[in-house]
Amino acid sequence: MPPSYVAPYVKRGKTDATDAAAICEAVTRPTMRFVPIKTAEQQAVLMLHRTRDLLVRQRVTIASSIFFTRLSRPIMRRAASLNAD
């Protein structure tokens, strides 16, 4: 059951006891919907997607770092090419 479904039943404070009471109250409601349990295959696919997202973020971070490092030093490159002549 998603926490957003239980939140309206929390009377006060955020403790384990009040959360448990709110869950018990929410479960007894006839209109309460439940989230189905994911299969092992679904969890594996989600893990692959999260891993791919992490790798893409890291690649973009490294590329941006290299780009802006080179961008911040154009004078040094130009001076080095002039001294080579």
Contact map, one row per residue, 1 for C-alpha under 8 A:
1110110000000000000000000000000011100000000000000000000000000000000000000000000000000
1111110000000000000000000000000001100000000000000000000000000000000000000000000000000
1111111000000000000000000000000000000000000000000000000000000000000000000000000000000
0111111100000000000000000000000000000000000000000000000000000000000000000000000000000
1111111100000000000000000100000100000000000000000000000000000000000000000000000000000
1111111111000000000001100100000000000000000000000000000000000000000000000000000000000
0011111111000000000001000000000000000000000000000000000000000000000000000000000000000
0001111111100000000000000000000000000000000000000000000000000000000000000000000000000
0000011111100000000001101100000000000000000000000000000000000000000000000000000000000
0000011111111100011011000000000000000000000000000000000000000000000000000000000000000
0000000111111000010001000000000000000000000000000000000000000000000000000000000000000
0000000001111100010000000000000000000000000000000000000000000000000000000000000000000
0000000001111110010000000000000000000000000000000000000000000000000000000000000000000
0000000001011111011000000000000000000000000000000000000000000000000000000000000000000
0000000000001111111000000000000000000000000000000000000000000000000000000000000000000
0000000000000111111100000000000000000000000000000000000000000000000000000000000000000
0000000000000011111110000000000000000000000000000000000000000000000000000000000000000
0000000001111111111111000000000000000000000000000000000000000000000000000000000000000
0000000001000111111111100000000000000000000000000000000000000000000000000000000000000
0000000000000001111111110000000000000000000000000000000000000000000000000000000000000
0000000001000000111111111000000000000000000000000000000000000000000000000000000000000
0000011011100000011111111100000000000000000000000000000000000000000000000000000000000
0000010010000000001111111110000000000000000000000000000000000000000000000000000000000
0000000000000000000111111111000000000000000000000000000000000000000000000000000000000
0000000010000000000011111111100000000000000000000000000000000000000000000000000000000
0000110010000000000001111111100100000000000000000000000000000000000000000000000000000
0000000000000000000000111111110100000000000000000000000000000000000000000000000000000
0000000000000000000000011111110100000000000000000000000000000000000000000000000000000
0000000000000000000000001111111100000000000000000000000000000000000000000000000000000
0000000000000000000000000011111100000000000000000000000000000000000000000000000000000
0000000000000000000000000000111110000000000000000000000000000000000000000000000000000
0000100000000000000000000111111111000000000000000000000000000000000000000000000000000
1000000000000000000000000000001111100000000000000000000000000000000000000000000000000
1100000000000000000000000000000111110000000000000000000000000000000000000000000000000
1100000000000000000000000000000011111000000000000000000000000000000000000000000000000
0000000000000000000000000000000001111100000000000000000000000000000000000000000000000
0000000000000000000000000000000000111110000000000000000000000000000000000000000000000
0000000000000000000000000000000000011111011000000000000000000000000000000000000000000
0000000000000000000000000000000000001111111000000000000000000000000000000000000000000
0000000000000000000000000000000000000111111100000000000000000000000000000000000000000
0000000000000000000000000000000000000011111110000000000000000000000000000000000000000
0000000000000000000000000000000000000111111111000000000000000000000000000000000000000
0000000000000000000000000000000000000111111111100000000000000000000000000000000000000
0000000000000000000000000000000000000001111111110000000000000000000000000000000000000
0000000000000000000000000000000000000000111111111000000000000000000000000000000000000
0000000000000000000000000000000000000000011111111100000000000000000000000000000000000
0000000000000000000000000000000000000000001111111110000000000000000000000000000000000
0000000000000000000000000000000000000000000111111111000000000000000000000000000000000
0000000000000000000000000000000000000000000011111111100000000000000000000000000000000
0000000000000000000000000000000000000000000001111111110000000000000000000000000000000
0000000000000000000000000000000000000000000000111111111000000000000000000000000000000
0000000000000000000000000000000000000000000000011111111100000000000000000000000000000
0000000000000000000000000000000000000000000000001111111110000000000000000000000000000
0000000000000000000000000000000000000000000000000111111111000000000000000000000000000
0000000000000000000000000000000000000000000000000011111111100000000000000000000000000
0000000000000000000000000000000000000000000000000001111111110000000000000000000000000
0000000000000000000000000000000000000000000000000000111111111000000000000000000000000
0000000000000000000000000000000000000000000000000000011111111100000000000000000000000
0000000000000000000000000000000000000000000000000000001111111110000000000000000000000
0000000000000000000000000000000000000000000000000000000111111111000000000000000000000
0000000000000000000000000000000000000000000000000000000011111111100000000000000000000
0000000000000000000000000000000000000000000000000000000001111111110000000000000000000
0000000000000000000000000000000000000000000000000000000000111111111000000000000000000
0000000000000000000000000000000000000000000000000000000000011111111100000000000000000
0000000000000000000000000000000000000000000000000000000000001111111110000000000000000
0000000000000000000000000000000000000000000000000000000000000111111111000000000000000
0000000000000000000000000000000000000000000000000000000000000011111111100000000000000
0000000000000000000000000000000000000000000000000000000000000001111111110000000000000
0000000000000000000000000000000000000000000000000000000000000000111111111000000000000
0000000000000000000000000000000000000000000000000000000000000000011111111100000000000
0000000000000000000000000000000000000000000000000000000000000000001111111100000000000
0000000000000000000000000000000000000000000000000000000000000000000111111100000000000
0000000000000000000000000000000000000000000000000000000000000000000011111111100000000
0000000000000000000000000000000000000000000000000000000000000000000001111111110000000
0000000000000000000000000000000000000000000000000000000000000000000000001111111000000
0000000000000000000000000000000000000000000000000000000000000000000000001111111100000
0000000000000000000000000000000000000000000000000000000000000000000000001111111110000
0000000000000000000000000000000000000000000000000000000000000000000000000111111111000
0000000000000000000000000000000000000000000000000000000000000000000000000011111111100
0000000000000000000000000000000000000000000000000000000000000000000000000001111111110
0000000000000000000000000000000000000000000000000000000000000000000000000000111111111
0000000000000000000000000000000000000000000000000000000000000000000000000000011111111
0000000000000000000000000000000000000000000000000000000000000000000000000000001111111
0000000000000000000000000000000000000000000000000000000000000000000000000000000111111
0000000000000000000000000000000000000000000000000000000000000000000000000000000011111
